[in-house]
Amino acid sequence: MKEILFKSSIELVILPRLIEDFKPISATQVRKLFIQGNFKDMKKLVPITTLKFLQKLNYKKYAQNPELSKLIDKSF
């Protein structure tokens, strides 16, 4: 990606990953909290706008999705 953007004269800014409890925050971690309906812990990891959006969704429906389960069956 860096090479492609450089060739296109697009500046790439790489931001350091956010850390929570001495571990980088991962999308896998957020997905797992979401399908558990654990918005309390998720609040520490995502922007408030993201949290509000996710709270409007039916997390139980997503918890039944086998494709999503594949994405969270990782240790972190």
Gaussian input, Z-matrix of N, CA and C with variables (Angstrom, degrees):
# hf/3-21g

backbone

0 1
 N
 C     1     B1
 C     2     B2     1     A1
 N     3     B3     2     A2     1     D1
 C     4     B4     3     A3     2     D2
 C     5     B5     4     A4     3     D3
 N     6     B6     5     A5     4     D4
 C     7     B7     6     A6     5     D5
 C     8     B8     7     A7     6     D6
 N     9     B9     8     A8     7     D7
 C    10    B10     9     A9     8     D8
 C    11    B11    10    A10     9     D9
 N    12    B12    11    A11    10    D10
 C    13    B13    12    A12    11    D11
 C    14    B14    13    A13    12    D12
 N    15    B15    14    A14    13    D13
 C    16    B16    15    A15    14    D14
 C    17    B17    16    A16    15    D15
 N    18    B18    17    A17    16    D16
 C    19    B19    18    A18    17    D17
 C    20    B20    19    A19    18    D18
 N    21    B21    20    A20    19    D19
 C    22    B22    21    A21    20    D20
 C    23    B23    22    A22    21    D21
 N    24    B24    23    A23    22    D22
 C    25    B25    24    A24    23    D23
 C    26    B26    25    A25    24    D24
 N    27    B27    26    A26    25    D25
 C    28    B28    27    A27    26    D26
 C    29    B29    28    A28    27    D27
 N    30    B30    29    A29    28    D28
 C    31    B31    30    A30    29    D29
 C    32    B32    31    A31    30    D30
 N    33    B33    32    A32    31    D31
 C    34    B34    33    A33    32    D32
 C    35    B35    34    A34    33    D33
 N    36    B36    35    A35    34    D34
 C    37    B37    36    A36    35    D35
 C    38    B38    37    A37    36    D36
 N    39    B39    38    A38    37    D37
 C    40    B40    39    A39    38    D38
 C    41    B41    40    A40    39    D39
 N    42    B42    41    A41    40    D40
 C    43    B43    42    A42    41    D41
 C    44    B44    43    A43    42    D42
 N    45    B45    44    A44    43    D43
 C    46    B46    45    A45    44    D44
 C    47    B47    46    A46    45    D45
 N    48    B48    47    A47    46    D46
 C    49    B49    48    A48    47    D47
 C    50    B50    49    A49    48    D48
 N    51    B51    50    A50    49    D49
 C    52    B52    51    A51    50    D50
 C    53    B53    52    A52    51    D51
 N    54    B54    53    A53    52    D52
 C    55    B55    54    A54    53    D53
 C    56    B56    55    A55    54    D54
 N    57    B57    56    A56    55    D55
 C    58    B58    57    A57    56    D56
 C    59    B59    58    A58    57    D57
 N    60    B60    59    A59    58    D58
 C    61    B61    60    A60    59    D59
 C    62    B62    61    A61    60    D60
 N    63    B63    62    A62    61    D61
 C    64    B64    63    A63    62    D62
 C    65    B65    64    A64    63    D63
 N    66    B66    65    A65    64    D64
 C    67    B67    66    A66    65    D65
 C    68    B68    67    A67    66    D66
 N    69    B69    68    A68    67    D67
 C    70    B70    69    A69    68    D68
 C    71    B71    70    A70    69    D69
 N    72    B72    71    A71    70    D70
 C    73    B73    72    A72    71    D71
 C    74    B74    73    A73    72    D72
 N    75    B75    74    A74    73    D73
 C    76    B76    75    A75    74    D74
 C    77    B77    76    A76    75    D75
 N    78    B78    77    A77    76    D76
 C    79    B79    78    A78    77    D77
 C    80    B80    79    A79    78    D78
 N    81    B81    80    A80    79    D79
 C    82    B82    81    A81    80    D80
 C    83    B83    82    A82    81    D81
 N    84    B84    83    A83    82    D82
 C    85    B85    84    A84    83    D83
 C    86    B86    85    A85    84    D84
 N    87    B87    86    A86    85    D85
 C    88    B88    87    A87    86    D86
 C    89    B89    88    A88    87    D87
 N    90    B90    89    A89    88    D88
 C    91    B91    90    A90    89    D89
 C    92    B92    91    A91    90    D90
 N    93    B93    92    A92    91    D91
 C    94    B94    93    A93    92    D92
 C    95    B95    94    A94    93    D93
 N    96    B96    95    A95    94    D94
 C    97    B97    96    A96    95    D95
 C    98    B98    97    A97    96    D96
 N    99    B99    98    A98    97    D97
 C   100   B100    99    A99    98    D98
 C   101   B101   100   A100    99    D99
 N   102   B102   101   A101   100   D100
 C   103   B103   102   A102   101   D101
 C   104   B104   103   A103   102   D102
 N   105   B105   104   A104   103   D103
 C   106   B106   105   A105   104   D104
 C   107   B107   106   A106   105   D105
 N   108   B108   107   A107   106   D106
 C   109   B109   108   A108   107   D107
 C   110   B110   109   A109   108   D108
 N   111   B111   110   A110   109   D109
 C   112   B112   111   A111   110   D110
 C   113   B113   112   A112   111   D111
 N   114   B114   113   A113   112   D112
 C   115   B115   114   A114   113   D113
 C   116   B116   115   A115   114   D114
 N   117   B117   116   A116   115   D115
 C   118   B118   117   A117   116   D116
 C   119   B119   118   A118   117   D117
 N   120   B120   119   A119   118   D118
 C   121   B121   120   A120   119   D119
 C   122   B122   121   A121   120   D120
 N   123   B123   122   A122   121   D121
 C   124   B124   123   A123   122   D122
 C   125   B125   124   A124   123   D123
 N   126   B126   125   A125   124   D124
 C   127   B127   126   A126   125   D125
 C   128   B128   127   A127   126   D126
 N   129   B129   128   A128   127   D127
 C   130   B130   129   A129   128   D128
 C   131   B131   130   A130   129   D129
 N   132   B132   131   A131   130   D130
 C   133   B133   132   A132   131   D131
 C   134   B134   133   A133   132   D132
 N   135   B135   134   A134   133   D133
 C   136   B136   135   A135   134   D134
 C   137   B137   136   A136   135   D135
 N   138   B138   137   A137   136   D136
 C   139   B139   138   A138   137   D137
 C   140   B140   139   A139   138   D138
 N   141   B141   140   A140   139   D139
 C   142   B142   141   A141   140   D140
 C   143   B143   142   A142   141   D141
 N   144   B144   143   A143   142   D142
 C   145   B145   144   A144   143   D143
 C   146   B146   145   A145   144   D144
 N   147   B147   146   A146   145   D145
 C   148   B148   147   A147   146   D146
 C   149   B149   148   A148   147   D147
 N   150   B150   149   A149   148   D148
 C   151   B151   150   A150   149   D149
 C   152   B152   151   A151   150   D150
 N   153   B153   152   A152   151   D151
 C   154   B154   153   A153   152   D152
 C   155   B155   154   A154   153   D153
 N   156   B156   155   A155   154   D154
 C   157   B157   156   A156   155   D155
 C   158   B158   157   A157   156   D156
 N   159   B159   158   A158   157   D157
 C   160   B160   159   A159   158   D158
 C   161   B161   160   A160   159   D159
 N   162   B162   161   A161   160   D160
 C   163   B163   162   A162   161   D161
 C   164   B164   163   A163   162   D162
 N   165   B165   164   A164   163   D163
 C   166   B166   165   A165   164   D164
 C   167   B167   166   A166   165   D165
 N   168   B168   167   A167   166   D166
 C   169   B169   168   A168   167   D167
 C   170   B170   169   A169   168   D168
 N   171   B171   170   A170   169   D169
 C   172   B172   171   A171   170   D170
 C   173   B173   172   A172   171   D171
 N   174   B174   173   A173   172   D172
 C   175   B175   174   A174   173   D173
 C   176   B176   175   A175   174   D174
 N   177   B177   176   A176   175   D175
 C   178   B178   177   A177   176   D176
 C   179   B179   178   A178   177   D177
 N   180   B180   179   A179   178   D178
 C   181   B181   180   A180   179   D179
 C   182   B182   181   A181   180   D180
 N   183   B183   182   A182   181   D181
 C   184   B184   183   A183   182   D182
 C   185   B185   184   A184   183   D183
 N   186   B186   185   A185   184   D184
 C   187   B187   186   A186   185   D185
 C   188   B188   187   A187   186   D186
 N   189   B189   188   A188   187   D187
 C   190   B190   189   A189   188   D188
 C   191   B191   190   A190   189   D189
 N   192   B192   191   A191   190   D190
 C   193   B193   192   A192   191   D191
 C   194   B194   193   A193   192   D192
 N   195   B195   194   A194   193   D193
 C   196   B196   195   A195   194   D194
 C   197   B197   196   A196   195   D195
 N   198   B198   197   A197   196   D196
 C   199   B199   198   A198   197   D197
 C   200   B200   199   A199   198   D198
 N   201   B201   200   A200   199   D199
 C   202   B202   201   A201   200   D200
 C   203   B203   202   A202   201   D201
 N   204   B204   203   A203   202   D202
 C   205   B205   204   A204   203   D203
 C   206   B206   205   A205   204   D204
 N   207   B207   206   A206   205   D205
 C   208   B208   207   A207   206   D206
 C   209   B209   208   A208   207   D207
 N   210   B210   209   A209   208   D208
 C   211   B211   210   A210   209   D209
 C   212   B212   211   A211   210   D210
 N   213   B213   212   A212   211   D211
 C   214   B214   213   A213   212   D212
 C   215   B215   214   A214   213   D213
 N   216   B216   215   A215   214   D214
 C   217   B217   216   A216   215   D215
 C   218   B218   217   A217   216   D216
 N   219   B219   218   A218   217   D217
 C   220   B220   219   A219   218   D218
 C   221   B221   220   A220   219   D219
 N   222   B222   221   A221   220   D220
 C   223   B223   222   A222   221   D221
 C   224   B224   223   A223   222   D222
 N   225   B225   224   A224   223   D223
 C   226   B226   225   A225   224   D224
 C   227   B227   226   A226   225   D225

   B1=1.4474
   B2=1.5313
   B3=1.3259
   B4=1.4606
   B5=1.5274
   B6=1.3242
   B7=1.4682
   B8=1.5258
   B9=1.3090
   B10=1.4710
   B11=1.5182
   B12=1.3291
   B13=1.4595
   B14=1.5241
   B15=1.3235
   B16=1.4642
   B17=1.5277
   B18=1.3251
   B19=1.4679
   B20=1.5218
   B21=1.3227
   B22=1.4603
   B23=1.5215
   B24=1.3318
   B25=1.4713
   B26=1.5245
   B27=1.3127
   B28=1.4620
   B29=1.5216
   B30=1.3216
   B31=1.4598
   B32=1.5279
   B33=1.2968
   B34=1.4587
   B35=1.5203
   B36=1.3204
   B37=1.4571
   B38=1.5168
   B39=1.3141
   B40=1.4591
   B41=1.5191
   B42=1.3059
   B43=1.4598
   B44=1.5160
   B45=1.3152
   B46=1.4665
   B47=1.5240
   B48=1.3296
   B49=1.4661
   B50=1.5155
   B51=1.3106
   B52=1.4576
   B53=1.5187
   B54=1.3143
   B55=1.4603
   B56=1.5265
   B57=1.3171
   B58=1.4720
   B59=1.5163
   B60=1.3108
   B61=1.4710
   B62=1.5276
   B63=1.3231
   B64=1.4673
   B65=1.5329
   B66=1.3422
   B67=1.4628
   B68=1.5230
   B69=1.3324
   B70=1.4668
   B71=1.5314
   B72=1.3108
   B73=1.4638
   B74=1.5222
   B75=1.3256
   B76=1.4624
   B77=1.5251
   B78=1.3216
   B79=1.4644
   B80=1.5242
   B81=1.3246
   B82=1.4650
   B83=1.5225
   B84=1.3025
   B85=1.4610
   B86=1.5315
   B87=1.3108
   B88=1.4668
   B89=1.5273
   B90=1.3339
   B91=1.4730
   B92=1.5239
   B93=1.3149
   B94=1.4638
   B95=1.5297
   B96=1.3147
   B97=1.4638
   B98=1.5285
   B99=1.3389
   B100=1.4637
   B101=1.5209
   B102=1.3295
   B103=1.4669
   B104=1.5261
   B105=1.3260
   B106=1.4649
   B107=1.5247
   B108=1.3367
   B109=1.4607
   B110=1.5222
   B111=1.3163
   B112=1.4636
   B113=1.5329
   B114=1.3262
   B115=1.4564
   B116=1.5283
   B117=1.3133
   B118=1.4698
   B119=1.5326
   B120=1.3271
   B121=1.4649
   B122=1.5252
   B123=1.3269
   B124=1.4567
   B125=1.5278
   B126=1.3213
   B127=1.4702
   B128=1.5296
   B129=1.3196
   B130=1.4698
   B131=1.5256
   B132=1.3253
   B133=1.4636
   B134=1.5204
   B135=1.3320
   B136=1.4691
   B137=1.5290
   B138=1.3295
   B139=1.4663
   B140=1.5301
   B141=1.3085
   B142=1.4695
   B143=1.5279
   B144=1.3291
   B145=1.4694
   B146=1.5270
   B147=1.3230
   B148=1.4673
   B149=1.5148
   B150=1.3197
   B151=1.4612
   B152=1.5286
   B153=1.3202
   B154=1.4718
   B155=1.5295
   B156=1.3303
   B157=1.4610
   B158=1.5252
   B159=1.3326
   B160=1.4631
   B161=1.5265
   B162=1.3168
   B163=1.4633
   B164=1.5250
   B165=1.3152
   B166=1.4656
   B167=1.5285
   B168=1.3233
   B169=1.4627
   B170=1.5226
   B171=1.3160
   B172=1.4617
   B173=1.5271
   B174=1.3265
   B175=1.4717
   B176=1.5218
   B177=1.3314
   B178=1.4709
   B179=1.5301
   B180=1.3135
   B181=1.4687
   B182=1.5277
   B183=1.3202
   B184=1.4640
   B185=1.5241
   B186=1.3197
   B187=1.4691
   B188=1.5250
   B189=1.3312
   B190=1.4601
   B191=1.5321
   B192=1.3071
   B193=1.4592
   B194=1.5308
   B195=1.3389
   B196=1.4710
   B197=1.5293
   B198=1.3168
   B199=1.4705
   B200=1.5266
   B201=1.3120
   B202=1.4620
   B203=1.5235
   B204=1.3114
   B205=1.4652
   B206=1.5238
   B207=1.3272
   B208=1.4712
   B209=1.5269
   B210=1.3187
   B211=1.4608
   B212=1.5249
   B213=1.3250
   B214=1.4668
   B215=1.5135
   B216=1.3105
   B217=1.4626
   B218=1.5244
   B219=1.3136
   B220=1.4587
   B221=1.5231
   B222=1.2883
   B223=1.4584
   B224=1.5202
   B225=1.3060
   B226=1.4663
   B227=1.4850
   A1=109.73
   A2=116.25
   A3=120.31
   A4=110.87
   A5=116.53
   A6=120.77
   A7=111.53
   A8=116.18
   A9=120.26
   A10=110.34
   A11=116.47
   A12=119.80
   A13=111.52
   A14=116.78
   A15=120.77
   A16=110.55
   A17=116.84
   A18=121.08
   A19=111.46
   A20=116.63
   A21=121.06
   A22=112.16
   A23=116.32
   A24=122.03
   A25=112.51
   A26=115.88
   A27=120.93
   A28=107.66
   A29=115.49
   A30=119.55
   A31=110.11
   A32=115.53
   A33=121.67
   A34=108.50
   A35=115.82
   A36=121.10
   A37=107.17
   A38=116.10
   A39=120.95
   A40=108.41
   A41=115.19
   A42=120.85
   A43=109.82
   A44=116.94
   A45=118.52
   A46=110.30
   A47=115.88
   A48=120.05
   A49=109.93
   A50=115.62
   A51=120.44
   A52=109.23
   A53=115.56
   A54=121.89
   A55=109.04
   A56=116.70
   A57=123.34
   A58=106.61
   A59=117.17
   A60=121.99
   A61=111.70
   A62=115.95
   A63=123.70
   A64=113.63
   A65=118.03
   A66=121.73
   A67=108.87
   A68=117.33
   A69=118.77
   A70=110.53
   A71=115.72
   A72=120.57
   A73=107.62
   A74=116.25
   A75=120.00
   A76=110.33
   A77=114.67
   A78=120.07
   A79=110.23
   A80=116.82
   A81=120.82
   A82=110.49
   A83=115.81
   A84=121.02
   A85=110.69
   A86=116.91
   A87=121.19
   A88=110.37
   A89=117.87
   A90=120.70
   A91=110.90
   A92=115.84
   A93=120.26
   A94=110.70
   A95=116.99
   A96=120.74
   A97=110.62
   A98=116.13
   A99=120.05
   A100=111.63
   A101=117.76
   A102=117.97
   A103=112.27
   A104=116.96
   A105=120.74
   A106=110.77
   A107=116.49
   A108=120.48
   A109=111.86
   A110=117.08
   A111=122.35
   A112=109.71
   A113=115.11
   A114=120.43
   A115=111.83
   A116=116.49
   A117=120.51
   A118=110.36
   A119=116.89
   A120=120.04
   A121=111.58
   A122=116.44
   A123=120.37
   A124=110.73
   A125=116.38
   A126=121.64
   A127=111.55
   A128=117.18
   A129=121.74
   A130=112.31
   A131=116.84
   A132=120.63
   A133=115.49
   A134=117.36
   A135=119.77
   A136=110.46
   A137=116.96
   A138=119.82
   A139=110.59
   A140=116.78
   A141=121.72
   A142=111.50
   A143=117.85
   A144=119.87
   A145=110.87
   A146=116.76
   A147=121.10
   A148=110.27
   A149=116.75
   A150=121.14
   A151=110.76
   A152=116.96
   A153=120.57
   A154=111.21
   A155=116.41
   A156=120.22
   A157=110.54
   A158=116.90
   A159=120.97
   A160=111.86
   A161=117.07
   A162=120.36
   A163=112.04
   A164=117.38
   A165=121.22
   A166=112.26
   A167=116.66
   A168=121.09
   A169=111.11
   A170=115.85
   A171=121.42
   A172=108.53
   A173=116.12
   A174=119.77
   A175=112.18
   A176=118.30
   A177=120.76
   A178=110.71
   A179=115.99
   A180=120.68
   A181=110.02
   A182=116.26
   A183=120.45
   A184=111.37
   A185=117.41
   A186=121.58
   A187=111.11
   A188=117.25
   A189=121.63
   A190=112.65
   A191=117.23
   A192=121.91
   A193=109.89
   A194=118.54
   A195=120.66
   A196=113.11
   A197=117.62
   A198=120.06
   A199=110.70
   A200=116.40
   A201=119.97
   A202=110.44
   A203=116.07
   A204=119.85
   A205=111.25
   A206=116.69
   A207=120.24
   A208=110.94
   A209=115.73
   A210=119.98
   A211=113.04
   A212=117.17
   A213=118.45
   A214=113.02
   A215=117.63
   A216=119.89
   A217=110.41
   A218=114.17
   A219=121.86
   A220=106.19
   A221=116.51
   A222=118.04
   A223=108.32
   A224=115.55
   A225=119.24
   A226=110.87
   D1=-43.70
   D2=-178.44
   D3=-58.82
   D4=-42.94
   D5=-179.10
   D6=-66.17
   D7=-41.19
   D8=-179.82
   D9=-63.58
   D10=-46.19
   D11=-179.54
   D12=-65.83
   D13=-39.24
   D14=179.14
   D15=-60.36
   D16=-43.85
   D17=179.43
   D18=-64.47
   D19=-27.31
   D20=-179.04
   D21=-91.29
   D22=6.50
   D23=-178.55
   D24=60.81
   D25=31.84
   D26=176.53
   D27=-102.77
   D28=127.23
   D29=-179.68
   D30=-74.29
   D31=132.03
   D32=177.96
   D33=-108.13
   D34=126.96
   D35=176.88
   D36=-116.43
   D37=118.41
   D38=179.79
   D39=-98.72
   D40=120.47
   D41=-179.86
   D42=-94.54
   D43=144.74
   D44=176.53
   D45=-68.06
   D46=148.73
   D47=179.42
   D48=-69.00
   D49=145.69
   D50=175.78
   D51=-73.23
   D52=146.85
   D53=-177.53
   D54=-118.57
   D55=137.23
   D56=175.03
   D57=-135.42
   D58=126.45
   D59=-178.22
   D60=53.76
   D61=43.36
   D62=176.31
   D63=66.19
   D64=14.79
   D65=177.68
   D66=-127.17
   D67=144.79
   D68=176.03
   D69=-65.11
   D70=141.83
   D71=176.10
   D72=-73.67
   D73=132.41
   D74=-179.15
   D75=-122.88
   D76=153.56
   D77=176.13
   D78=-62.78
   D79=-33.75
   D80=178.24
   D81=-60.79
   D82=-43.72
   D83=179.26
   D84=-62.18
   D85=-44.10
   D86=179.83
   D87=-65.66
   D88=-42.28
   D89=177.79
   D90=-59.43
   D91=-43.73
   D92=-178.69
   D93=-62.13
   D94=-45.43
   D95=177.69
   D96=-62.15
   D97=-38.86
   D98=-179.46
   D99=-61.99
   D100=-50.56
   D101=-176.23
   D102=-72.39
   D103=-12.84
   D104=172.20
   D105=-87.53
   D106=-9.48
   D107=-176.55
   D108=72.07
   D109=23.84
   D110=-176.53
   D111=-91.82
   D112=73.56
   D113=-177.36
   D114=-74.94
   D115=-23.52
   D116=178.71
   D117=-61.03
   D118=-49.93
   D119=179.39
   D120=-73.91
   D121=-32.21
   D122=179.57
   D123=-64.37
   D124=-30.18
   D125=-178.53
   D126=-57.83
   D127=-29.77
   D128=179.82
   D129=-76.24
   D130=-15.51
   D131=-169.54
   D132=-110.05
   D133=-22.59
   D134=-174.43
   D135=-124.45
   D136=157.42
   D137=175.21
   D138=-61.80
   D139=153.23
   D140=-177.38
   D141=-58.92
   D142=-35.10
   D143=179.21
   D144=-65.04
   D145=-39.45
   D146=177.01
   D147=-66.10
   D148=-43.76
   D149=179.41
   D150=-59.16
   D151=-47.02
   D152=-179.39
   D153=-61.95
   D154=-40.18
   D155=178.11
   D156=-62.34
   D157=-48.05
   D158=-178.01
   D159=-65.42
   D160=-32.77
   D161=178.94
   D162=-66.44
   D163=-23.36
   D164=178.75
   D165=-78.41
   D166=-17.86
   D167=-178.12
   D168=-85.01
   D169=156.55
   D170=176.87
   D171=-85.58
   D172=92.78
   D173=-175.80
   D174=-62.16
   D175=-28.45
   D176=-179.56
   D177=-65.68
   D178=-35.68
   D179=177.42
   D180=-63.58
   D181=-43.39
   D182=179.75
   D183=-68.86
   D184=-31.94
   D185=179.77
   D186=-63.02
   D187=-25.14
   D188=-179.33
   D189=-86.70
   D190=-5.06
   D191=-177.31
   D192=-81.21
   D193=114.04
   D194=-178.04
   D195=-63.51
   D196=-29.83
   D197=178.91
   D198=-66.72
   D199=-39.68
   D200=177.63
   D201=-68.74
   D202=-37.24
   D203=178.10
   D204=-59.81
   D205=-36.96
   D206=177.65
   D207=-61.61
   D208=-34.80
   D209=-177.87
   D210=-73.80
   D211=-22.09
   D212=-177.92
   D213=-104.46
   D214=-6.62
   D215=179.69
   D216=-80.40
   D217=55.17
   D218=177.38
   D219=-129.42
   D220=147.38
   D221=174.14
   D222=-87.83
   D223=145.33
   D224=178.76
   D225=-141.38

